[in-house]
Amino acid sequence: MEPVPPAIRHSGMMRILAAGLSLVLLTACSPAGHGGQREVRRHVPAVGERDDTSSTRGSVAYYFSPPQPYPGPTWTKGGRPVDGRELNSIAGPDHCDWQSAVMMHLGWPLGTVSQSTAEIRQFIRDPEGVIGYGVRDKLAIATDLPDDARDTGYRNGELELWLSPSDPDAAYLRAGDDVERWPRADPIVACR
């Protein structure tokens, strides 16, 4: 039996490490619940939030009411489904009582099929304020796209994902005329 060359051995180890990191992230964000009493959370209004909070079909909120557990909705680019490691939007884990929030994971640089958390940017939609740490800003509802915002080409039905070079700590989601600004979590937020 011939010895395994170091380059192949290293490549195999990196794949095992990436798979392990992915499993940890997915487990932390999975909908598997734990029993026990739930704490009642107070509503924390988002910047620009309207009294009319009903989720109409032409709104960003419509696509996340309620948020879908892992693996979440299928996003597309150029009419083709993208790998969930390139882009996903999932409900926060219910064992942390975060299921009303949405965690968007975007492979970074844009278009990357992430192999580890180092290749992910995470953006959070948390209109109820259930995630108590790690999010840089508040969710902005009924906002405008920055002048330099660019359409990434990612779609979930009529929902579009936009990014702005002048605002790298946010993702903008647009459905028709409705725009939301989702703040970035850095480092990535997961249950403690």
N, C-alpha and C positions, 0 to 999 in steps of 0.2 A: 504494500500500500504506500503510495506517494504522499509526502507531507503536503498540507494545504498551504498555498502561497500566502504570505502575510497580507497582501492587498485584498484577497478574497476573504480571508478571515476577518479583516477590519470591516469590510463592506457588510458581511453578515452580522457582525456585532452592532454596527450602526443601525441596521434594519431592526434588529431585536430591541435596541434602545428606543428607536422611534416608535415602534409598535407599543412598547411598554408605556411611554409617555402619552401616546394617543389614548391608550386604555385608561390611564389615570384621569385624563381630562374628560373623556366620555363618561366614565363612572361618576365623576363629581357632578356632571351635568345631566345624568340620567334621571328619568322620572320615578325610579324605584323609591318608594316612600318608606318612612319609618313610622311606627305608631306613636301615639302620644297626643297630648293636647296641643292645639295650635294657638298661638298668640294672636290676638286681634291687632291688626296693623292699622295705623291711621293713614289717611290719604294725604300725600304731600303733593301739592299742585306743581305742575311743570311750568316753566317759563312760557308765557303766551297761551296757557290753557284757557279754553273757552268753557262757558257754562254748558254749552251743547256738547256733551261728551259721547253722544250716540255714535256708533260706528257705522257710517254709511258706506255704501259700496265704492264710492269715489275717494275714500280716505285711506291714509296709511294705516290708521287704527283698524280698519276693516280686515286687513290681512293678518292681524295679530290678536283678534278677538274671538276666542281666547288664543293665547300662544300655544303652538303645537310642541309636544314633547319630542325628544330626539327620535328620529333623525330630522324632524322638522319638514317644512315644505321643500320641494325641489326647485332650486334656482336654475336658470338657463342663461346661456350667453350665445348669441348668434343662433338662437332657436334650438340649441342642444343642451341637454342637462349637464350641469357641472358636478364634479365630485364634491361630496360634503366636506372634504378636507380643503377644498378651494374656497367654498362659501357655504355656511349654514346659518340658520336662524332658528333657535330652539328655546322652548320655555325653560326658565330657571328650574333647578331641581326642587321637587316638592318636599323632599326630606329636609330642606333648609327653609321651606315656606316661601320660596322665591318663584313659584310657578306663574305668578302674574307678570313677571318680568320676561323680557326676551333678551337672549344673549346671541349676538351675531359674531361669528368667527370668520375672518377674512384672511385667506392666505396672503402672506406678504414677503416680498414685493407682490403687487397686484398680479393675479394670474397664477400664483404659486399653489401647487397642491402640497399643503404643509405636511411635513414629516415629524415636526416637533412643535412645542409651544413657542419656541424661538421664532418660528415662521408664521405666527398668527398675530393679527390685531383683533382685539375684542371690543365691540361696541355694545352698549346697553340701552334698552328701552325699558324704563322702570317708572311708569306713571304713578304707581302707588308708593314708591320709595321703600320697597322691601329690602333692597340690598343696601346695607348700612356702611359700606366701605369700598374704597378702591376706584370709584367712578369720579372722573376729573370735574365734570360739570353736571348740570341738570339737563334732563330731556327738554327740548324746545319743540312745542307743538305749534302748528300754524305759523311757521316761519318762512323765510325766503332763502333761496339758494344764493350763495355768494356769487359775485360777478365772475370769478374764475373757476366756478364749479364745473366739473366735467363728468359726463355720463360714462359710467364704467362699462355699460353694455349688459350688466347683470339684470335679470328680470325674474319676477315671481308674479305671473299673470301681468297685470298692468303696473305693478309696483316696480320702480326703478331705483337702482343704487347709484348715487353720485358721490364724488369726493372732491375736495377743494385743497389745492396746494397751500392756500393762505390759512387754512384751518385743518391741519393734519390730525388734530385730536378729536375729529368728529367724522361721522358718516351721515350723509343726507339721504333720506328716503322720500321718494316722490310718487304720488298716485294722482294723476290729473293735475289739478292746481294745488293740491294739499302737499305740504312739505314738512317733514320732521327732521330735527337735528339730534342724532344719537351721540352721546359723549363716549369717548374711548375710556376703557379701563386699562390702566397700566400701573403695575403688572396685572396680568389676567386675573379676574375674579373667579374664585371657586369656593365651595363650602369649606368652612374651617373645621 
